[in-house]
Amino acid sequence: MLEKSKRRRAVLLGAFVLAVLAWFFGVLRWPNPKLGEHLVPYAEVENPLLMEGSGLVQSRTDPEIFWAHNDSGNAACLFAFDASGKTLQNPSGILVENAHLVDWEDITAIGDRLYVSDMGNNFNNRRNLGVYEIPEPKLGQSHETRAVAFFPVRYPDQTGFPPIGPWIFDCEATFAWNDHLYFITKSRPPFRIYVQGHQAGLYRKDTRHTDRVNELIKVDEVEDLGGWVTSADTSHDGRYLAVLVESPVQSVWLYERPAQGDRFFSEAASTRRFVFHGGGQLEALAFRRLSDGSEEIVLLNEARQLFRLSPSEFSRKLNSIHETTGNMLTEPNSKR
């Protein structure tokens, strides 16, 4: 009887510990709500080696080319394909020499240079964050390219590694505007890896040091975008910033550039939002300039599916929900 009682207590204790760990890491949580439009992919990237697409940008030198890369745990490679998903280079990708993929999270472009952000920081404890500068490869000439610079960066407001309070120094969204690089952070409660916070900070990089750390400048923040920010891009004409929120409520926010400065969150000339579901694990977004000069937004998920959004689909008037949780059923374009 005593042995049975001990075993029972051991089982109960084990179950309790597992439950606490599941709560701690966010395994036990309500499923994501299915709000807004149901997205349907229009194409799929054919290259199976793009296994965890984490960044996407349309070439600024050749509008037929999209550049993408994988997430952590993969080779430091770039993949080129067209808007239909057709591979435009060797299927193995273009290997980036002089670069190491720790946690590549986004890619952007300024002229003929690509900038890959190695800013993934799930545990908020990395001190080797930075951005690679890579001359845009010429397709068909080589299966390799070379990073010409690595710019180490740090957040000016991070003092703990990890911080004692909320974890707000993970970044999966990088974009270029007025020839500067910007970064949008994602947040989570401390030590709760898979629990989405709703705060996001906007930082700008002004310096180009390769021999010492570049301290970012915090230019803006927003308390609630409805979940984790996983990608961002600016329109080719520089008028709009699109911000992808992957979870728990999938959406894209569209900010019109401020009349002055770069405080997109708090001083945008206009703000619109498109809420949707069914996009899968979405971590990549890019504006695509069309032949008639108009632009659309292309989304890429980790299953290699491609989706497109037209800015005309975005709600033109926001309600108070966007200023609070962002998760309610009263979103302007939501459907059940």
C-alpha positions, 0 to 999 in steps of 0.5 A: 500500500505504501509503495502504491501511494508513493507511485501515485504521488510520483505520478501526480507530481510528474503531471504537475511539473509537466503542466507547469512547464507546458504553461511556462513555455506556452504549450497550453493555450487557446487555439488562434481565432479564425478572424477575417478573410480566409487566405488561399495561396495563388502559387507555391515556391517549387524549390523544396530546399526553401524549407523555412522561408523567413525573409522575402524581398523583390529585387530593386534591380530586376522586378522579375526576381524575388530573394528569400532565405531560410530560418535558423538550422539551415545553410547560409543561402539565398534563393531566387524565384519569380512571382509564380514560384519558379526557381531562377537559379541552381536549386541548391541556392546561392551560398553566401560566403563570409556569413554564418546563419545563426537566426536569419529572420528577414531580408531587405534591399537598397539599390543593388545591395541585399541586407540579411538580418541575423536578429533572431533572439528567442531567448533575448540573450544574444550579444552577436546580433547584426546585419549582413550586406551582400551585393545582389548576385547575378543569376547564372554567373555563380552558385556562390556570393560573398557578404562584404560586411557584417554590421554588429548591432545592439539595442540601446535600451537592453541592459539584461541578457535576458532582461528581467522584465518582458522579453522585447528584444527579438526581431523578425522584421527588417525594412529599408526606408530612405537608405536606412535600415529599420527593425521591428521587434516582437515581444513575449512575457519573460521566459515564456517562449511561445507566448505572444506579446503585443508590443513592438518597438521600431529601431533605426540603424544610422552607422555602418561600423564593422569593427565595433557595435552599432547602437540602434536608435529607438524611434517609435513603439506600439503597444498592440498590433494583435500579436507577433511581428514577423516581417515588414517591407516598404513600398517601392515608392516609399509611401507605405510600410506593411507590417506582418503579424503572424499570430495569434491574429494574422493580419497586415498593417499598412502605415502611410509615411508620416508627414515628417520623420519616421515614427510610422506607428504613432504619426502615420498619415493613415493606418489600415489593417487587413485581418485574415486566417489560413495563412499557415506559419507566415514569416515573410512579406514583400511589396511587389511592383507590377508592370503598370506601376501599381503594387501588391503585397506578397506573403510567403509561409514556411510551407512555401505557399505564396499569397497576394494582397491588394492595398485596396482590400485593407480597411479604410477606417479603424475602430477602437479594437485596434487600439486595445487587444486587436483580437476581437470579432469586431474587426472591420473586415472580419467574418466568422 
